[in-house]
Structure formats: C-alpha cells, structure tokens
Amino acid sequence: MTTGNQVAPTSTALQARVMIYQPSQRPRERAGQWMDTGFGRCRVTGRLGQRHADIVESMLYVAERRREISDGGIELLIDPAKLRRMLSDHQYSHGRIKKLLTDLRAATVEIVTPEMERSGDSIIGGLIDHVMPSPMTRRDPFTGGERHLWRVRLGVALVMLLERDLSLYYSPAPIARLQHGISQALARHVLTHRHDPAGGWHLNTLIRAVAGDALSSMMLRKYRRRLKEDAIKLAEVGIELGAKDRVKRATGAR
C-alpha cells in the first residue's frame, strides 16, 4: 500500500501562517473573531487547536488512495490503525479521535490573503465533511477479525487550500509528540519557510506569529518556558532554539 505523502501533502503553508489552529492542545471555542497576520487573516467559528492539526496532517500523510469527486470534492481512504500510530506511540483511543473529528466537522474557517482581497475572493468552509466506514477491510491483529478502513471526505476549505496553497511534505509524527501546543504551532510555522532569515528568527517574533500580538508579558514568558521544555524534541523536528533567543532550521531539515 502507498502511504506517506503518496496521495496528498501533509499540509499547506497558510494553515500554519494564518492561525487556523490555536497554539494550544486545549483550544477555546471561537466565535468568528478575525485573527490578522502578515500573511492574511483568518476567522474560525468553532474549536480548533494543535491536536486537530495533528489529526488533519496525519490523515493526509497516511492516506492510501485519493478520489476526486465530480462536485470538486476529495475523498481519502485511510487506515484508522495507521492514523492512531502516527498520532501517538501509545495510540489514541477511538473516542478521542472521534471527538477531534467532531470538532473538525463542526468548525467553519474563513481565510483572506492580500491576493484574495484584491480580487474580492476568500476561502470559506470546513476542513472535514464526513468520515464513513469503507467497504474495504483489513485484518485486525488484536481481535483476529476484520476492521473497516475509513472514507474521509475533505471539507471545501481544505480542498481549496490543497489546490491553491503551497504544499508541504513532512512526517507529522514528531510534531504530534511535542509536549506543548505552542511548540507544535511554532514548529508548523517554521516548516512553512524554505529558508531562515539572516541570523534566524527571534523567539518572541515567532511566538507572536502563532499566538497573536495581543499577548501579555506573563503569557509570553509562559510560552517561552514551554518551548524550552520541548527543546530536545523540537531539535528532532529539525528546529533549533539557539543562543540569544534565535531559532533556526537544522541543517538538512525538511
């Protein structure tokens, strides 16, 4: 079976650059407030955080087949066992995955970039439309019986991003294993850039890029502390927290 970016990219640049996902593993419900960045603006009605990003990236990464639908939609064939292994060494429970998928199904995303604004365009819609059992089955090593694969219909917003935005290819597993949501958000943002700025990024600048400018000094200190707690695992992703609060891509990192 083909897996690992064979039928879809892991993500796209705007997903990390316009703050679709809050820099938290326990996101709050949003009521459609605009979040402005240097790359565009986004508003989310619903609850989307870094665990939701883990699910979306992992589904795209492990997808085995892709079907283009006549109405412009995309459906992926996914082995839920591979999805769970991608998300965690100890494997997510079915209930936890179902809850995250329910949040993804319910959320509405609107994205406007400067280019879209000039043409009066925008991206509005959901990330996931539905998840259904496929007629295809695979042997379940735990029960000795059969388990169904999943048919996942992508939402129009995610389809448009896959069609229009810069595609990114990396394994989501190391990011899913970071301890803190701010570390995951920062890693995803850095991976959207092909090259570092001269001397690297300033740590506070990156934190504000993924968490917004309206940060209290207390929250900024909290995020800095959490990032340093994740420094070793961030290095495994290919991101180095260096001296003088500089952040750089590791040599050869994808």
Contacts in CASP RR format, 6 or more apart in sequence:
PFRMAT RR
TARGET T0000
AUTHOR 0000-0000-0000
METHOD contacts of the structure
MODEL  1
MTTGNQVAPTSTALQARVMIYQPSQRPRERAGQWMDTGFGRCRVTGRLGQ
RHADIVESMLYVAERRREISDGGIELLIDPAKLRRMLSDHQYSHGRIKKL
LTDLRAATVEIVTPEMERSGDSIIGGLIDHVMPSPMTRRDPFTGGERHLW
RVRLGVALVMLLERDLSLYYSPAPIARLQHGISQALARHVLTHRHDPAGG
WHLNTLIRAVAGDALSSMMLRKYRRRLKEDAIKLAEVGIELGAKDRVKRA
TGAR
1 64 0 8 1.000
1 79 0 8 1.000
2 64 0 8 1.000
3 61 0 8 1.000
3 62 0 8 1.000
3 63 0 8 1.000
3 64 0 8 1.000
3 82 0 8 1.000
4 61 0 8 1.000
4 62 0 8 1.000
4 171 0 8 1.000
5 60 0 8 1.000
5 61 0 8 1.000
5 169 0 8 1.000
6 63 0 8 1.000
6 64 0 8 1.000
7 63 0 8 1.000
7 64 0 8 1.000
7 65 0 8 1.000
7 66 0 8 1.000
7 76 0 8 1.000
8 60 0 8 1.000
8 61 0 8 1.000
8 63 0 8 1.000
8 66 0 8 1.000
8 76 0 8 1.000
8 162 0 8 1.000
9 60 0 8 1.000
9 162 0 8 1.000
9 167 0 8 1.000
9 168 0 8 1.000
9 169 0 8 1.000
10 57 0 8 1.000
10 60 0 8 1.000
10 61 0 8 1.000
10 168 0 8 1.000
10 169 0 8 1.000
10 170 0 8 1.000
10 171 0 8 1.000
10 172 0 8 1.000
11 53 0 8 1.000
11 56 0 8 1.000
11 57 0 8 1.000
11 60 0 8 1.000
11 167 0 8 1.000
11 168 0 8 1.000
11 170 0 8 1.000
11 172 0 8 1.000
11 188 0 8 1.000
12 161 0 8 1.000
12 162 0 8 1.000
12 165 0 8 1.000
12 166 0 8 1.000
12 167 0 8 1.000
12 168 0 8 1.000
13 39 0 8 1.000
13 165 0 8 1.000
13 166 0 8 1.000
13 168 0 8 1.000
13 192 0 8 1.000
14 20 0 8 1.000
14 39 0 8 1.000
14 111 0 8 1.000
14 113 0 8 1.000
14 161 0 8 1.000
14 165 0 8 1.000
14 166 0 8 1.000
15 21 0 8 1.000
15 53 0 8 1.000
15 56 0 8 1.000
15 161 0 8 1.000
15 165 0 8 1.000
15 188 0 8 1.000
16 185 0 8 1.000
16 188 0 8 1.000
16 189 0 8 1.000
16 191 0 8 1.000
16 192 0 8 1.000
16 210 0 8 1.000
17 37 0 8 1.000
17 38 0 8 1.000
17 39 0 8 1.000
17 40 0 8 1.000
17 189 0 8 1.000
17 192 0 8 1.000
17 209 0 8 1.000
18 35 0 8 1.000
18 37 0 8 1.000
18 39 0 8 1.000
18 40 0 8 1.000
18 41 0 8 1.000
18 42 0 8 1.000
18 111 0 8 1.000
18 113 0 8 1.000
19 35 0 8 1.000
19 37 0 8 1.000
19 42 0 8 1.000
19 210 0 8 1.000
19 211 0 8 1.000
19 212 0 8 1.000
20 42 0 8 1.000
20 44 0 8 1.000
20 48 0 8 1.000
20 53 0 8 1.000
20 109 0 8 1.000
20 111 0 8 1.000
21 27 0 8 1.000
21 48 0 8 1.000
21 49 0 8 1.000
21 50 0 8 1.000
21 52 0 8 1.000
21 53 0 8 1.000
21 185 0 8 1.000
21 188 0 8 1.000
22 28 0 8 1.000
22 30 0 8 1.000
22 48 0 8 1.000
22 49 0 8 1.000
22 50 0 8 1.000
22 185 0 8 1.000
23 49 0 8 1.000
23 50 0 8 1.000
23 181 0 8 1.000
23 182 0 8 1.000
23 184 0 8 1.000
23 185 0 8 1.000
23 186 0 8 1.000
23 210 0 8 1.000
23 211 0 8 1.000
23 223 0 8 1.000
24 49 0 8 1.000
24 50 0 8 1.000
24 181 0 8 1.000
24 182 0 8 1.000
25 49 0 8 1.000
25 50 0 8 1.000
25 51 0 8 1.000
25 180 0 8 1.000
25 181 0 8 1.000
25 184 0 8 1.000
27 47 0 8 1.000
27 48 0 8 1.000
27 49 0 8 1.000
27 50 0 8 1.000
27 52 0 8 1.000
28 47 0 8 1.000
29 46 0 8 1.000
29 47 0 8 1.000
30 43 0 8 1.000
30 44 0 8 1.000
30 45 0 8 1.000
30 46 0 8 1.000
30 47 0 8 1.000
30 48 0 8 1.000
31 45 0 8 1.000
31 46 0 8 1.000
32 43 0 8 1.000
32 44 0 8 1.000
32 45 0 8 1.000
32 46 0 8 1.000
32 110 0 8 1.000
33 43 0 8 1.000
34 41 0 8 1.000
34 42 0 8 1.000
34 43 0 8 1.000
35 41 0 8 1.000
35 42 0 8 1.000
35 43 0 8 1.000
35 44 0 8 1.000
35 212 0 8 1.000
37 209 0 8 1.000
37 212 0 8 1.000
39 113 0 8 1.000
40 111 0 8 1.000
40 112 0 8 1.000
40 113 0 8 1.000
40 114 0 8 1.000
41 111 0 8 1.000
41 112 0 8 1.000
42 109 0 8 1.000
42 110 0 8 1.000
42 111 0 8 1.000
42 112 0 8 1.000
43 109 0 8 1.000
43 110 0 8 1.000
44 107 0 8 1.000
44 108 0 8 1.000
44 109 0 8 1.000
44 110 0 8 1.000
45 107 0 8 1.000
45 108 0 8 1.000
46 103 0 8 1.000
46 106 0 8 1.000
46 107 0 8 1.000
46 108 0 8 1.000
47 103 0 8 1.000
47 107 0 8 1.000
48 103 0 8 1.000
48 104 0 8 1.000
48 107 0 8 1.000
48 109 0 8 1.000
48 127 0 8 1.000
49 181 0 8 1.000
50 181 0 8 1.000
50 184 0 8 1.000
50 185 0 8 1.000
51 100 0 8 1.000
52 100 0 8 1.000
52 103 0 8 1.000
52 104 0 8 1.000
52 107 0 8 1.000
52 127 0 8 1.000
53 184 0 8 1.000
53 188 0 8 1.000
54 87 0 8 1.000
54 172 0 8 1.000
54 175 0 8 1.000
54 176 0 8 1.000
54 184 0 8 1.000
55 83 0 8 1.000
55 87 0 8 1.000
55 97 0 8 1.000
55 100 0 8 1.000
55 101 0 8 1.000
55 104 0 8 1.000
56 104 0 8 1.000
56 127 0 8 1.000
56 128 0 8 1.000
56 158 0 8 1.000
57 172 0 8 1.000
57 175 0 8 1.000
57 176 0 8 1.000
58 83 0 8 1.000
58 86 0 8 1.000
58 87 0 8 1.000
58 172 0 8 1.000
58 173 0 8 1.000
58 176 0 8 1.000
59 76 0 8 1.000
59 78 0 8 1.000
59 83 0 8 1.000
59 152 0 8 1.000
60 76 0 8 1.000
61 86 0 8 1.000
61 171 0 8 1.000
61 172 0 8 1.000
62 78 0 8 1.000
62 79 0 8 1.000
62 82 0 8 1.000
62 83 0 8 1.000
62 86 0 8 1.000
63 76 0 8 1.000
63 77 0 8 1.000
63 78 0 8 1.000
63 152 0 8 1.000
64 76 0 8 1.000
64 77 0 8 1.000
64 78 0 8 1.000
64 79 0 8 1.000
64 149 0 8 1.000
65 76 0 8 1.000
65 77 0 8 1.000
66 74 0 8 1.000
66 75 0 8 1.000
66 76 0 8 1.000
66 77 0 8 1.000
67 74 0 8 1.000
67 75 0 8 1.000
67 76 0 8 1.000
67 77 0 8 1.000
68 74 0 8 1.000
69 75 0 8 1.000
69 153 0 8 1.000
72 159 0 8 1.000
73 153 0 8 1.000
73 154 0 8 1.000
73 155 0 8 1.000
73 156 0 8 1.000
73 159 0 8 1.000
74 153 0 8 1.000
74 154 0 8 1.000
74 159 0 8 1.000
74 162 0 8 1.000
75 151 0 8 1.000
75 152 0 8 1.000
75 153 0 8 1.000
75 154 0 8 1.000
76 151 0 8 1.000
76 152 0 8 1.000
76 154 0 8 1.000
77 134 0 8 1.000
77 136 0 8 1.000
77 149 0 8 1.000
77 150 0 8 1.000
77 151 0 8 1.000
77 152 0 8 1.000
78 149 0 8 1.000
78 150 0 8 1.000
78 151 0 8 1.000
78 152 0 8 1.000
79 138 0 8 1.000
79 149 0 8 1.000
79 150 0 8 1.000
80 94 0 8 1.000
80 97 0 8 1.000
80 147 0 8 1.000
80 149 0 8 1.000
80 150 0 8 1.000
81 138 0 8 1.000
81 147 0 8 1.000
83 97 0 8 1.000
84 91 0 8 1.000
84 92 0 8 1.000
84 97 0 8 1.000
85 91 0 8 1.000
86 172 0 8 1.000
86 173 0 8 1.000
86 176 0 8 1.000
87 97 0 8 1.000
87 173 0 8 1.000
87 176 0 8 1.000
88 176 0 8 1.000
88 177 0 8 1.000
89 177 0 8 1.000
101 128 0 8 1.000
101 131 0 8 1.000
104 126 0 8 1.000
104 127 0 8 1.000
104 128 0 8 1.000
105 126 0 8 1.000
105 128 0 8 1.000
105 129 0 8 1.000
105 130 0 8 1.000
105 131 0 8 1.000
107 126 0 8 1.000
107 127 0 8 1.000
108 124 0 8 1.000
108 125 0 8 1.000
108 126 0 8 1.000
109 123 0 8 1.000
109 124 0 8 1.000
109 125 0 8 1.000
109 126 0 8 1.000
109 127 0 8 1.000
109 157 0 8 1.000
110 122 0 8 1.000
110 123 0 8 1.000
110 124 0 8 1.000
110 125 0 8 1.000
111 122 0 8 1.000
111 123 0 8 1.000
111 124 0 8 1.000
111 157 0 8 1.000
111 161 0 8 1.000
112 121 0 8 1.000
112 122 0 8 1.000
112 123 0 8 1.000
116 122 0 8 1.000
116 123 0 8 1.000
123 157 0 8 1.000
123 160 0 8 1.000
123 161 0 8 1.000
123 164 0 8 1.000
124 156 0 8 1.000
124 157 0 8 1.000
125 155 0 8 1.000
125 156 0 8 1.000
125 157 0 8 1.000
126 155 0 8 1.000
126 156 0 8 1.000
126 157 0 8 1.000
126 158 0 8 1.000
127 154 0 8 1.000
127 155 0 8 1.000
127 157 0 8 1.000
127 158 0 8 1.000
128 152 0 8 1.000
128 153 0 8 1.000
128 154 0 8 1.000
128 155 0 8 1.000
128 158 0 8 1.000
129 153 0 8 1.000
129 154 0 8 1.000
129 155 0 8 1.000
129 156 0 8 1.000
130 152 0 8 1.000
130 153 0 8 1.000
131 150 0 8 1.000
131 151 0 8 1.000
131 152 0 8 1.000
131 153 0 8 1.000
132 150 0 8 1.000
132 151 0 8 1.000
132 153 0 8 1.000
133 148 0 8 1.000
133 149 0 8 1.000
133 150 0 8 1.000
133 151 0 8 1.000
134 148 0 8 1.000
134 149 0 8 1.000
134 150 0 8 1.000
134 151 0 8 1.000
135 148 0 8 1.000
136 148 0 8 1.000
136 149 0 8 1.000
137 146 0 8 1.000
137 147 0 8 1.000
137 148 0 8 1.000
137 149 0 8 1.000
138 146 0 8 1.000
138 147 0 8 1.000
138 149 0 8 1.000
139 145 0 8 1.000
139 146 0 8 1.000
139 147 0 8 1.000
140 146 0 8 1.000
140 147 0 8 1.000
154 162 0 8 1.000
166 192 0 8 1.000
168 191 0 8 1.000
168 192 0 8 1.000
169 254 0 8 1.000
170 191 0 8 1.000
170 254 0 8 1.000
174 233 0 8 1.000
174 236 0 8 1.000
174 237 0 8 1.000
175 184 0 8 1.000
175 187 0 8 1.000
175 188 0 8 1.000
175 237 0 8 1.000
176 184 0 8 1.000
177 233 0 8 1.000
178 184 0 8 1.000
178 187 0 8 1.000
178 230 0 8 1.000
178 233 0 8 1.000
178 234 0 8 1.000
178 237 0 8 1.000
179 226 0 8 1.000
179 229 0 8 1.000
179 230 0 8 1.000
179 233 0 8 1.000
180 226 0 8 1.000
180 227 0 8 1.000
180 229 0 8 1.000
180 230 0 8 1.000
181 226 0 8 1.000
182 207 0 8 1.000
182 210 0 8 1.000
182 211 0 8 1.000
182 223 0 8 1.000
182 226 0 8 1.000
182 227 0 8 1.000
183 226 0 8 1.000
183 227 0 8 1.000
183 230 0 8 1.000
183 233 0 8 1.000
183 234 0 8 1.000
185 210 0 8 1.000
185 211 0 8 1.000
186 206 0 8 1.000
186 207 0 8 1.000
186 210 0 8 1.000
186 227 0 8 1.000
186 234 0 8 1.000
186 239 0 8 1.000
186 247 0 8 1.000
187 234 0 8 1.000
187 237 0 8 1.000
187 239 0 8 1.000
188 210 0 8 1.000
189 206 0 8 1.000
189 209 0 8 1.000
189 210 0 8 1.000
190 201 0 8 1.000
190 206 0 8 1.000
190 239 0 8 1.000
190 247 0 8 1.000
190 249 0 8 1.000
191 237 0 8 1.000
191 239 0 8 1.000
191 254 0 8 1.000
193 249 0 8 1.000
195 249 0 8 1.000
196 248 0 8 1.000
196 249 0 8 1.000
199 246 0 8 1.000
199 248 0 8 1.000
200 246 0 8 1.000
200 247 0 8 1.000
200 248 0 8 1.000
201 246 0 8 1.000
201 247 0 8 1.000
201 248 0 8 1.000
202 245 0 8 1.000
202 246 0 8 1.000
202 247 0 8 1.000
203 224 0 8 1.000
203 227 0 8 1.000
203 241 0 8 1.000
203 245 0 8 1.000
203 246 0 8 1.000
203 247 0 8 1.000
204 220 0 8 1.000
204 224 0 8 1.000
204 245 0 8 1.000
206 247 0 8 1.000
207 215 0 8 1.000
207 220 0 8 1.000
207 223 0 8 1.000
207 224 0 8 1.000
207 227 0 8 1.000
208 215 0 8 1.000
211 219 0 8 1.000
211 223 0 8 1.000
215 223 0 8 1.000
227 234 0 8 1.000
227 241 0 8 1.000
228 241 0 8 1.000
231 241 0 8 1.000
234 240 0 8 1.000
234 241 0 8 1.000
235 250 0 8 1.000
237 253 0 8 1.000
238 249 0 8 1.000
238 250 0 8 1.000
238 253 0 8 1.000
239 247 0 8 1.000
239 248 0 8 1.000
239 249 0 8 1.000
239 250 0 8 1.000
239 253 0 8 1.000
240 247 0 8 1.000
240 248 0 8 1.000
240 249 0 8 1.000
240 250 0 8 1.000
241 247 0 8 1.000
242 248 0 8 1.000
END
